[in-house]
Amino acid sequence: MTSLADIRQAKEIGKSVRKTREAQCLSIQAVASLSSLSTNQMVNLENGNFFAFNQDLTQFMAHAKHCAEMMGVDLIDTPGKVPGTKSKMRSLEESIPVFLQKIA
């Protein structure tokens, strides 16, 4: 079963790949051809859509790491950690809008 943490991690990794690509002024098509992925797969990767990768976070991360290597950066040095991102992971309670939270 897919966990919320896996989805969040995939989104953060996708953002990092996009930021790296944009910082190097590369198009999605260029990075896709460098990394032997289709343009559609690159779009899914940058959007953090790991459902397009059979709901397998390890497969998603392997593709992201390969793309980063093709761009000449070490984007993912340890599983679960994305260097350069300073966003704090929010808890589930913080993710739910106040008006939808159950008042106890």
C-alpha positions in Angstrom: 0.0 0.0 0.0 1.2 3.5 -0.8 2.1 5.7 2.1 1.8 9.4 2.3 5.5 9.6 3.1 6.4 7.9 -0.2 4.2 10.3 -2.1 5.8 13.3 -0.4 9.3 12.0 -1.0 8.6 11.4 -4.7 7.2 15.0 -5.0 10.4 16.4 -3.4 12.7 14.4 -5.6 10.7 15.5 -8.7 11.1 19.2 -7.6 14.8 18.7 -7.2 15.2 17.2 -10.6 13.2 20.0 -12.2 15.2 22.7 -10.4 18.4 21.1 -11.4 17.3 20.9 -15.1 16.1 24.5 -15.1 19.3 25.7 -13.4 21.3 24.1 -16.3 18.9 25.6 -18.9 18.1 22.2 -20.3 14.8 21.2 -21.8 12.8 18.2 -20.7 13.4 16.6 -24.1 17.2 17.1 -23.7 17.3 15.4 -20.3 14.9 12.7 -21.5 17.2 11.8 -24.4 20.3 11.9 -22.2 18.8 9.5 -19.7 17.1 7.2 -22.2 13.6 8.1 -20.8 10.6 9.2 -22.8 9.5 12.8 -22.5 6.3 11.5 -20.8 8.4 9.6 -18.2 10.4 12.8 -17.5 7.2 14.8 -17.0 6.0 12.2 -14.6 9.3 12.1 -12.8 9.5 15.9 -12.4 5.9 16.0 -11.2 6.7 13.3 -8.6 4.2 10.9 -10.0 5.6 7.6 -8.9 2.3 5.9 -9.7 3.6 6.1 -13.3 6.5 3.9 -12.2 4.4 1.0 -10.9 4.0 2.6 -7.4 7.6 1.7 -6.6 9.6 4.4 -4.9 12.9 2.6 -5.4 12.3 2.4 -9.1 11.3 6.1 -9.2 14.4 7.1 -7.2 16.6 5.0 -9.5 15.3 6.9 -12.6 15.7 10.3 -10.8 19.3 9.4 -9.8 20.1 8.4 -13.3 18.7 11.7 -14.7 20.8 13.6 -12.1 23.9 11.7 -13.1 23.3 12.5 -16.8 23.0 16.2 -15.8 26.3 15.9 -14.0 25.1 16.3 -10.4 24.7 14.0 -7.4 21.1 14.9 -6.6 20.3 11.9 -4.4 23.2 10.8 -2.2 21.2 8.8 0.3 17.7 7.2 0.1 15.1 9.5 1.6 17.3 12.6 1.6 17.3 15.2 -1.1 20.2 17.6 -0.8 19.4 21.3 -1.4 15.8 21.1 -0.2 15.0 23.0 3.0 11.3 22.4 3.1 10.2 20.9 6.4 8.1 17.7 6.1 4.7 18.5 7.5 2.7 16.1 9.6 -0.6 14.7 8.4 -2.4 17.1 10.8 -0.6 20.1 9.3 -1.5 19.0 5.8 -5.3 19.0 6.4 -6.9 22.4 6.0 -8.2 23.8 9.3 -11.8 23.9 8.1 -11.6 20.1 7.3 -10.1 19.1 10.7 -12.4 17.5 13.2 -12.8 19.7 16.3 -12.6 17.5 19.4 
